[in-house]
Amino acid sequence: MVNGYTPTSLAEALAIRAREIVTPYAGGTDLMIDERREGSYLFLHRVQEMKGIRREGELLCLGAACTYTALMESALTPALLKEAIALIAAPAIRNEGTIGGNIANGSPKADSALIFFVADASLRLASVRGERVMPIRDFYLGRKQLALMPDELIVEVLLPMTWMEHYCYEKVGARKALAISRVAFAGLMTIRDGVIQHAATAFGSVSDVIIRKPELDAMLIGKTVAQAKAVRDAYLEAYREVIVPIRGRVSAEYRKQVCVNLLTEFLSQHGI
Ligand SMILES: Cc1cc2nc3c(=O)[nH]c(=O)nc-3n(C[C@H](O)[C@H](O)[C@H](O)COP(=O)(O)OP(=O)(O)OC[C@H]3O[C@@H](n4cnc5c(N)ncnc54)[C@H](O)[C@@H]3O)c2cc1C
């Protein structure tokens, strides 16, 4: 028998979180394979404030307890996020698994988190002490280390929609279905009148934390395609230096080369 609380409002959930040590439990698809946990669970599936999907100007506000299935069924969800979700696990897992759980699990293999990184999304965190909004990039302090206080919950993901239209997404796994990624890549690029208005890239499953380097992508922004071509090699070289894969089942050299190949392909798709 699993002990736990099933709050029906965010205020109730935060009050319990403040009062005792509980493990937030959203879909349970990561927690269910972790048998070592003790203590009570804080079930989040009935907290309506964490399940909404709404547009506020240029931001899409996604409740942390939204399941992948709910996001796939929403007309508001951008195509890039749907493409990534379609490759996560299998329908049964997607019916239960949530974006908040994917982010809070702290894995660099988290496929929805990769999309939130490339889009420079922020997280709305809440506790009984109040709320704060934090860029997702600042949320990860290291492997499985989060900037989440013991009394806080991730309530929403705030996803800027401005540059989401033109994207590239690749998940390299051992097989097509039910694969955990060995390398995952997401790129955004908007070119108007021959000038790069926006470029953003991110890699998952490579380092302890998803790699996102806006300072490198800045080498391309504001340039014409011809000017970007001229800095292409310098850009790829700069990226080679920051991609330092951790050791894993798949060799670090292989994963680094795959990253560079994916980046090269992304650039060439845009004539760079
Ligand atoms: C067979 C299988 C295949 C999978 N394939 C993939 C895959 O292809 N890609 C992928 O990315 N993942 C995959 N996963 C992992 C998992 O399904 C996802 O990470 C999922 O999004 C986790 O969400 P959840 O709601 O089930 O999290 P839970 O298991 O409920 O929670 C995960 C962690 O997050 C914490 N947490 C949850 N919600 C919050 C919140 N709102 N605030 C603070 N902390 C919170 C929990 O305490 C726990 O530490 C797979 C898992 C399985 C079992």
The ligand as an SDF file (V2000), in Angstrom:
LIG
                    3D

 53 58  0  0  0  0  0  0  0  0999 V2000
    9.1380    2.4120  -20.1920 C   0  0  0  0  0  0  0  0  0  0  0  0
    9.5280    3.8530  -20.0100 C   0  0  0  0  0  0  0  0  0  0  0  0
    9.9420    4.5770  -21.1000 C   0  0  0  0  0  0  0  0  0  0  0  0
   10.3170    5.9170  -20.9660 C   0  0  0  0  0  0  0  0  0  0  0  0
   10.7160    6.6200  -22.0750 N   0  0  0  0  0  0  0  0  0  0  0  0
   11.0650    7.9160  -21.9630 C   0  0  0  0  0  0  0  0  0  0  0  0
   11.4830    8.6510  -23.1000 C   0  0  0  0  0  0  0  0  0  0  0  0
   11.5010    8.1760  -24.2290 O   0  0  0  0  0  0  0  0  0  0  0  0
   11.8440    9.9620  -22.9170 N   0  0  0  0  0  0  0  0  0  0  0  0
   11.8220   10.5520  -21.6900 C   0  0  0  0  0  0  0  0  0  0  0  0
   12.1470   11.7250  -21.5810 O   0  0  0  0  0  0  0  0  0  0  0  0
   11.4360    9.8670  -20.5810 N   0  0  0  0  0  0  0  0  0  0  0  0
   11.0670    8.5730  -20.6950 C   0  0  0  0  0  0  0  0  0  0  0  0
   10.6740    7.8670  -19.5840 N   0  0  0  0  0  0  0  0  0  0  0  0
   10.7320    8.5080  -18.2670 C   0  0  0  0  0  0  0  0  0  0  0  0
    9.4030    9.1260  -17.7550 C   0  0  0  0  0  0  0  0  0  0  0  0
    8.2690    8.5270  -18.3450 O   0  0  0  0  0  0  0  0  0  0  0  0
    9.3370   10.6350  -17.9900 C   0  0  0  0  0  0  0  0  0  0  0  0
   10.4690   11.2620  -17.4190 O   0  0  0  0  0  0  0  0  0  0  0  0
    8.0640   11.2680  -17.4270 C   0  0  0  0  0  0  0  0  0  0  0  0
    7.8870   12.5370  -17.9920 O   0  0  0  0  0  0  0  0  0  0  0  0
    8.0780   11.3920  -15.9080 C   0  0  0  0  0  0  0  0  0  0  0  0
    6.8870   12.0550  -15.5250 O   0  0  0  0  0  0  0  0  0  0  0  0
    6.0070   11.5240  -14.3130 P   0  0  0  0  0  0  0  0  0  0  0  0
    4.8660   12.4360  -14.1840 O   0  0  0  0  0  0  0  0  0  0  0  0
    5.6820   10.0830  -14.4900 O   0  0  0  0  0  0  0  0  0  0  0  0
    7.0400   11.7200  -13.1230 O   0  0  0  0  0  0  0  0  0  0  0  0
    7.0240   11.0540  -11.6540 P   0  0  0  0  0  0  0  0  0  0  0  0
    7.5520    9.6630  -11.7370 O   0  0  0  0  0  0  0  0  0  0  0  0
    5.7220   11.2550  -10.9980 O   0  0  0  0  0  0  0  0  0  0  0  0
    8.1050   12.0060  -10.9590 O   0  0  0  0  0  0  0  0  0  0  0  0
    9.4430   12.0800  -11.3980 C   0  0  0  0  0  0  0  0  0  0  0  0
   10.2310   12.9940  -10.4360 C   0  0  0  0  0  0  0  0  0  0  0  0
    9.7360   14.3160  -10.5280 O   0  0  0  0  0  0  0  0  0  0  0  0
    9.2590   14.7780   -9.2550 C   0  0  0  0  0  0  0  0  0  0  0  0
    8.1110   15.6330   -9.5850 N   0  0  0  0  0  0  0  0  0  0  0  0
    7.0750   15.3150  -10.3880 C   0  0  0  0  0  0  0  0  0  0  0  0
    6.2760   16.3650  -10.5920 N   0  0  0  0  0  0  0  0  0  0  0  0
    6.8130   17.3990   -9.8960 C   0  0  0  0  0  0  0  0  0  0  0  0
    6.4650   18.7820   -9.7120 C   0  0  0  0  0  0  0  0  0  0  0  0
    5.3950   19.3200  -10.3030 N   0  0  0  0  0  0  0  0  0  0  0  0
    7.2560   19.5510   -8.9200 N   0  0  0  0  0  0  0  0  0  0  0  0
    8.3630   19.0270   -8.3470 C   0  0  0  0  0  0  0  0  0  0  0  0
    8.7530   17.7510   -8.4790 N   0  0  0  0  0  0  0  0  0  0  0  0
    7.9830   16.9410   -9.2560 C   0  0  0  0  0  0  0  0  0  0  0  0
    8.9550   13.5130   -8.4840 C   0  0  0  0  0  0  0  0  0  0  0  0
    9.0290   13.7020   -7.0750 O   0  0  0  0  0  0  0  0  0  0  0  0
   10.0730   12.5960   -8.9760 C   0  0  0  0  0  0  0  0  0  0  0  0
   11.2840   12.8980   -8.3130 O   0  0  0  0  0  0  0  0  0  0  0  0
   10.2860    6.5270  -19.6950 C   0  0  0  0  0  0  0  0  0  0  0  0
    9.8530    5.7830  -18.5730 C   0  0  0  0  0  0  0  0  0  0  0  0
    9.4690    4.4700  -18.7190 C   0  0  0  0  0  0  0  0  0  0  0  0
    9.0090    3.6970  -17.5130 C   0  0  0  0  0  0  0  0  0  0  0  0
  1  2  1  0
  2  3  1  0
  2 52  2  0
  3  4  2  0
  4  5  1  0
  4 50  1  0
  5  6  2  0
  6  7  1  0
  6 13  1  0
  7  8  2  0
  7  9  1  0
  9 10  1  0
 10 11  2  0
 10 12  1  0
 12 13  2  0
 13 14  1  0
 14 15  1  0
 14 50  1  0
 15 16  1  0
 16 17  1  0
 16 18  1  0
 18 19  1  0
 18 20  1  0
 20 21  1  0
 20 22  1  0
 22 23  1  0
 23 24  1  0
 24 25  2  0
 24 26  1  0
 24 27  1  0
 27 28  1  0
 28 29  2  0
 28 30  1  0
 28 31  1  0
 31 32  1  0
 32 33  1  0
 33 34  1  0
 33 48  1  0
 34 35  1  0
 35 36  1  0
 35 46  1  0
 36 37  1  0
 36 45  1  0
 37 38  2  0
 38 39  1  0
 39 40  1  0
 39 45  2  0
 40 41  1  0
 40 42  2  0
 42 43  1  0
 43 44  2  0
 44 45  1  0
 46 47  1  0
 46 48  1  0
 48 49  1  0
 50 51  2  0
 51 52  1  0
 52 53  1  0
M  END
$$$$
